[in-house]
Amino acid sequence: MTPFTDPSRTDAGTDPSTDGPGESLRRTLGVNRRRFLSTCTAVAAGAVAAPVFGASPALAHGRDRDHDHGHGHGHGQILVPADKRGIILYTVRDATARDPLASDLPSGFREVFKQLARHGYRQVEFAGYRQHANAPGGADLESVEGARLLRSWLDDYGLRAQGNHGFIPSSWPLTAADKDTFKKHLEIANILGMDHMGTGGDPTGSSYRADWDVAADKWNALGAIAHREGIKLYTHNHDSAYGFLLDGGPLDDQGRPTRSSGIRKLEYFLKITDPRVVWLEMDIFWAHVAQYKFHEYTAHDGTTRKNVFDPAGLVVRHNRRYPLFHAKDGVVSTTNGMGYDMVPFGTGVIDYTTFFSRVGLRNYHNPMVEDDNSPSATDPAQSLREAKISYDNMAALRKRRH
């Protein structure tokens, strides 16, 4: 397949250090030893400690007030401008699904929009268009009429829809029915005023280059359709999409490659998709899980090589192709296999000050707060309460002064 861009890969090669893998990783990430040791719990010899270093903002106690000069609290430039602070509605899915006749808490899209606007949010990303049947508008707003109603509520509360995790056809080549449904979702996106439309899944769950080639063909075609309607089509990542692509070496009994050149799957996808029509939303939490899990690979020649993933570095190399982020936080875990447990934004250890400072383009990127675990069966107010905590912490982020 003809690439659209050059590969973006940094291969650190085999580790020459004699100080052990933990020390090598610390040096690779440029983290001081004290921070490394205080952040990471010891794990089995040879394992990688969760690379999450850097102070996160203290829990905010009041909403930030932006100033015209772009600074606040004497700590440097605001990293996420007020009009770019958003949330994916999946974080508060229990509230949109709540029966307004059975609870005094905000219920359904309209009341949730009202509460999020009170918190300070200016943008939302949808995760579908369903709510409780007793909420205004009824259960299913996935229609032209439903989109017009949603748009009226967004406008009422000063919110902008910036994306949706919605319909990406499963068929390829596209069936007529799938193409029609896809176009209907583009129409809905335009009514809602979105610049972007996408999915919460990876382009493919495969590790093999041939499958990613097929996925790229499909996304280039879908992206071209979306582009004609004025919409940027984006894909999303979980940790596995930033694992290593299997693209060479001996073949298995099904004729598939078993080794890697060291390029990561979504890096390859960036290389072979058309930058004019295919975009990405980096889930920063899952990208850091990938950093923890996928730090070495078996090269075509059978040697084991190290390659520590740098999420911010990848964005910098393809900055305009990442219009959206999922901004969610984590605390260190060495027991769940991921390196992190999810927590509200700004209450964990992922260094968002450094991340946003490095990627820059603060008036281009759209960070959407997300916390998969905010809805609670025992505390129905938790998700909206934690949405406020996350907003305040995002608003408090400042670029460090040197």
KABELZI-V301879 format. One record per residue. N is the residue number from 1. RES is the residue in one small letter. PHI is phi as a letter, one per 40 degrees, with the letter a starting at -180 (none if undefined). PSI is psi in degrees with one decimal (NA if undefined). BURIAL is b if it has 9 or more other ideal C-beta (glycine too) atoms within 8 Angstrom, else e. Layout:
# KABELZI-V301879
{{N/RES/PHI/PSI/BURIAL} {N/RES/PHI/PSI/BURIAL}}
This chain:
# KABELZI-V301879
{{1/m/none/138.4/e} {2/t/c/124.3/e} {3/p/c/150.6/e} {4/f/c/-24.1/e} {5/t/b/168.7/b} {6/d/c/153.8/e} {7/p/c/142.6/b} {8/s/b/96.6/b} {9/r/a/135.8/b} {10/t/b/113.9/e} {11/d/b/112.6/e} {12/a/c/-11.4/b} {13/g/g/-172.6/e} {14/t/c/151.6/e} {15/d/c/117.0/e} {16/p/c/-5.9/e} {17/s/c/147.0/b} {18/t/b/7.0/e} {19/d/c/4.6/e} {20/g/g/159.3/e} {21/p/c/-33.6/b} {22/g/c/-43.5/b} {23/e/c/-37.6/b} {24/s/c/-43.8/b} {25/l/c/-42.5/b} {26/r/d/-44.3/b} {27/r/c/-38.7/e} {28/t/c/-39.7/b} {29/l/c/-8.9/b} {30/g/g/36.4/e} {31/v/b/139.4/b} {32/n/c/154.7/e} {33/r/c/-39.7/e} {34/r/c/-45.1/e} {35/r/c/-40.0/b} {36/f/d/-49.7/b} {37/l/c/-35.9/e} {38/s/c/-26.2/e} {39/t/c/-36.7/b} {40/c/b/134.1/b} {41/t/c/142.4/e} {42/a/c/139.3/e} {43/v/b/179.5/e} {44/a/d/149.7/e} {45/a/d/132.8/e} {46/g/g/-11.3/e} {47/a/c/158.2/e} {48/v/c/129.3/b} {49/a/c/149.0/b} {50/a/c/118.7/b} {51/p/c/80.3/b} {52/v/b/21.4/b} {53/f/c/152.7/b} {54/g/h/141.4/b} {55/a/c/135.5/e} {56/s/c/160.8/b} {57/p/c/147.0/b} {58/a/c/154.1/e} {59/l/d/122.7/b} {60/a/c/149.1/b} {61/h/b/-5.5/e} {62/g/a/155.0/e} {63/r/c/137.7/b} {64/d/c/144.2/b} {65/r/b/114.6/e} {66/d/c/152.7/b} {67/h/b/155.5/e} {68/d/d/-30.8/e} {69/h/c/2.0/e} {70/g/g/19.1/e} {71/h/b/161.1/b} {72/g/a/149.8/b} {73/h/f/15.0/e} {74/g/g/18.7/e} {75/h/b/19.2/e} {76/g/h/-176.1/e} {77/q/c/140.4/e} {78/i/c/128.8/b} {79/l/c/-33.2/b} {80/v/b/103.7/b} {81/p/d/153.3/b} {82/a/d/-40.1/b} {83/d/c/-1.5/e} {84/k/b/-0.7/b} {85/r/c/116.4/b} {86/g/b/177.8/b} {87/i/a/138.9/b} {88/i/c/134.4/b} {89/l/c/-10.7/b} {90/y/d/-31.0/b} {91/t/c/-31.5/b} {92/v/b/35.1/b} {93/r/c/-28.0/b} {94/d/c/-31.5/b} {95/a/c/-42.0/b} {96/t/c/-26.8/b} {97/a/c/-1.6/e} {98/r/c/145.4/b} {99/d/c/114.4/e} {100/p/c/-17.6/b} {101/l/c/-10.1/e} {102/a/b/2.3/e} {103/s/a/146.9/e} {104/d/c/-5.3/e} {105/l/c/156.0/b} {106/p/d/132.8/b} {107/s/a/136.8/b} {108/g/g/166.0/b} {109/f/d/-46.4/b} {110/r/c/-48.1/b} {111/e/c/-32.5/b} {112/v/c/-41.6/b} {113/f/d/-44.4/b} {114/k/d/-44.0/b} {115/q/c/-41.4/b} {116/l/c/-38.2/b} {117/a/c/-38.3/b} {118/r/c/-37.6/e} {119/h/c/-27.4/b} {120/g/h/-9.3/b} {121/y/c/145.6/b} {122/r/b/-14.6/b} {123/q/b/151.2/b} {124/v/b/151.7/b} {125/e/b/127.4/b} {126/f/c/156.9/b} {127/a/b/52.9/b} {128/g/h/174.5/e} {129/y/b/29.1/b} {130/r/b/147.5/b} {131/q/a/-175.8/b} {132/h/c/143.4/b} {133/a/c/-26.4/e} {134/n/c/-4.2/e} {135/a/c/155.1/b} {136/p/d/131.8/e} {137/g/g/-15.7/b} {138/g/g/-175.5/e} {139/a/c/-41.4/e} {140/d/b/112.3/e} {141/l/b/21.6/b} {142/e/c/68.9/e} {143/s/a/168.9/e} {144/v/c/-44.6/e} {145/e/c/-42.1/e} {146/g/c/-39.2/b} {147/a/c/-38.5/b} {148/r/c/-37.7/b} {149/l/c/-46.8/b} {150/l/d/-42.6/b} {151/r/c/-38.6/b} {152/s/c/-38.7/e} {153/w/c/-41.3/b} {154/l/d/-46.2/b} {155/d/c/-38.9/e} {156/d/d/-35.7/e} {157/y/b/14.0/b} {158/g/g/30.2/e} {159/l/b/151.6/b} {160/r/b/133.2/e} {161/a/c/128.7/b} {162/q/b/-8.8/b} {163/g/i/176.9/b} {164/n/a/136.3/b} {165/h/c/95.1/b} {166/g/b/-134.8/b} {167/f/c/117.9/e} {168/i/b/120.8/b} {169/p/d/138.9/b} {170/s/c/-21.7/e} {171/s/c/147.8/e} {172/w/a/119.3/e} {173/p/d/156.6/e} {174/l/c/133.7/b} {175/t/c/159.7/e} {176/a/c/-39.0/e} {177/a/c/-43.8/e} {178/d/c/-39.8/b} {179/k/c/-40.5/b} {180/d/c/-42.3/e} {181/t/c/-41.1/b} {182/f/d/-43.6/b} {183/k/c/-33.4/b} {184/k/c/-40.4/e} {185/h/c/-33.3/b} {186/l/c/-38.8/b} {187/e/c/-43.4/b} {188/i/c/-43.9/b} {189/a/d/-41.5/b} {190/n/c/-37.9/b} {191/i/c/-40.1/b} {192/l/c/-10.4/b} {193/g/g/19.6/e} {194/m/c/144.2/b} {195/d/c/-19.1/e} {196/h/b/152.1/b} {197/m/a/140.5/b} {198/g/a/-147.7/b} {199/t/a/157.7/b} {200/g/c/3.9/e} {201/g/b/170.5/e} {202/d/c/157.5/b} {203/p/d/-33.1/b} {204/t/a/152.2/e} {205/g/c/3.8/e} {206/s/c/158.3/e} {207/s/b/1.4/e} {208/y/b/139.6/b} {209/r/d/-40.7/b} {210/a/d/-38.9/e} {211/d/c/-34.5/b} {212/w/c/-30.8/b} {213/d/c/-43.2/b} {214/v/c/-44.4/b} {215/a/c/-38.9/b} {216/a/c/-42.0/b} {217/d/d/-44.6/b} {218/k/c/-46.2/b} {219/w/c/-34.5/b} {220/n/c/-40.6/b} {221/a/c/-46.4/b} {222/l/c/-40.7/b} {223/g/c/-36.4/b} {224/a/c/-39.3/b} {225/i/c/-46.3/b} {226/a/c/-40.6/b} {227/h/d/-38.3/b} {228/r/c/-22.2/e} {229/e/c/7.1/b} {230/g/g/19.8/e} {231/i/b/138.7/b} {232/k/c/121.0/b} {233/l/c/129.6/b} {234/y/b/149.4/b} {235/t/b/165.3/b} {236/h/b/165.1/b} {237/n/b/149.4/b} {238/h/b/-172.4/b} {239/d/c/-39.3/b} {240/s/c/-26.9/b} {241/a/c/-17.0/b} {242/y/b/18.8/b} {243/g/c/179.2/b} {244/f/c/137.8/b} {245/l/c/135.5/b} {246/l/c/111.7/b} {247/d/b/16.0/b} {248/g/a/-169.1/e} {249/g/g/-171.2/b} {250/p/d/150.0/e} {251/l/c/148.3/e} {252/d/c/-175.1/e} {253/d/c/-7.3/e} {254/q/b/10.3/e} {255/g/g/21.7/e} {256/r/b/147.9/e} {257/p/c/150.9/b} {258/t/b/-4.0/b} {259/r/b/171.6/b} {260/s/b/151.9/b} {261/s/c/-5.8/e} {262/g/g/-2.0/b} {263/i/c/141.2/b} {264/r/c/156.1/b} {265/k/d/-48.3/b} {266/l/c/-23.6/b} {267/e/c/-42.4/b} {268/y/c/-41.6/b} {269/f/d/-42.1/b} {270/l/c/-37.8/b} {271/k/c/-35.4/b} {272/i/b/1.8/b} {273/t/b/157.5/b} {274/d/c/115.5/b} {275/p/c/-10.7/b} {276/r/c/-16.0/e} {277/v/b/-7.5/b} {278/v/b/130.4/b} {279/w/b/168.7/b} {280/l/b/148.6/b} {281/e/b/113.9/b} {282/m/c/121.3/b} {283/d/c/106.5/b} {284/i/c/-34.4/b} {285/f/c/-53.0/b} {286/w/c/-29.0/b} {287/a/c/-36.4/b} {288/h/c/-31.7/b} {289/v/c/-41.8/b} {290/a/c/-38.8/b} {291/q/d/-40.1/b} {292/y/c/-42.5/b} {293/k/c/-37.5/b} {294/f/b/81.6/b} {295/h/b/-0.2/b} {296/e/a/155.9/e} {297/y/a/161.9/b} {298/t/c/115.7/b} {299/a/c/169.2/b} {300/h/d/-30.9/e} {301/d/c/3.4/e} {302/g/g/-5.4/e} {303/t/c/152.6/e} {304/t/c/127.6/e} {305/r/b/147.8/b} {306/k/c/143.9/b} {307/n/a/98.2/b} {308/v/c/123.6/b} {309/f/c/136.0/b} {310/d/b/92.7/e} {311/p/d/-47.1/b} {312/a/c/-37.3/b} {313/g/c/-39.0/b} {314/l/c/-43.1/b} {315/v/c/-44.1/b} {316/v/d/-38.9/b} {317/r/c/-21.3/e} {318/h/b/46.1/b} {319/n/d/-44.0/b} {320/r/c/-10.2/e} {321/r/c/-0.2/b} {322/y/b/72.2/b} {323/p/c/-19.6/b} {324/l/b/146.8/b} {325/f/b/150.5/b} {326/h/b/118.9/b} {327/a/b/98.0/b} {328/k/b/154.6/b} {329/d/b/169.5/b} {330/g/a/153.0/b} {331/v/b/153.8/b} {332/v/c/133.2/b} {333/s/b/129.3/b} {334/t/b/15.4/b} {335/t/b/-16.0/e} {336/n/c/0.7/e} {337/g/g/-3.0/e} {338/m/b/-18.2/b} {339/g/g/-17.0/b} {340/y/a/151.1/b} {341/d/b/136.6/e} {342/m/c/138.3/b} {343/v/a/167.0/b} {344/p/d/150.2/b} {345/f/d/133.2/b} {346/g/g/-3.2/b} {347/t/b/4.5/b} {348/g/b/-153.2/b} {349/v/b/0.1/b} {350/i/c/129.3/b} {351/d/c/84.5/b} {352/y/c/-26.3/b} {353/t/c/-47.8/b} {354/t/c/-42.5/b} {355/f/d/-54.2/b} {356/f/c/-31.9/b} {357/s/c/-40.8/b} {358/r/c/-42.4/b} {359/v/c/-26.1/b} {360/g/g/-151.2/e} {361/l/f/49.3/e} {362/r/c/-21.5/b} {363/n/c/5.6/e} {364/y/b/-47.9/e} {365/h/c/149.5/b} {366/n/b/92.9/b} {367/p/c/127.0/b} {368/m/b/116.2/b} {369/v/d/136.4/b} {370/e/a/140.3/b} {371/d/a/106.7/b} {372/d/d/-27.0/e} {373/n/c/5.5/e} {374/s/c/-43.2/b} {375/p/c/137.9/b} {376/s/b/135.7/b} {377/a/c/-24.0/e} {378/t/b/-14.4/e} {379/d/b/85.0/e} {380/p/c/-17.2/e} {381/a/c/-3.8/e} {382/q/c/-44.5/b} {383/s/c/-43.4/b} {384/l/c/-33.1/b} {385/r/c/-44.1/e} {386/e/c/-27.6/b} {387/a/c/-35.8/b} {388/k/c/-44.1/b} {389/i/d/-46.3/b} {390/s/c/-41.8/b} {391/y/c/-48.7/b} {392/d/c/-38.2/b} {393/n/c/-36.7/b} {394/m/c/-42.0/b} {395/a/c/-26.4/b} {396/a/c/-10.2/b} {397/l/c/129.6/b} {398/r/b/144.9/b} {399/k/c/133.7/b} {400/r/c/140.3/e} {401/r/c/138.2/e} {402/h/b/NA/e}}
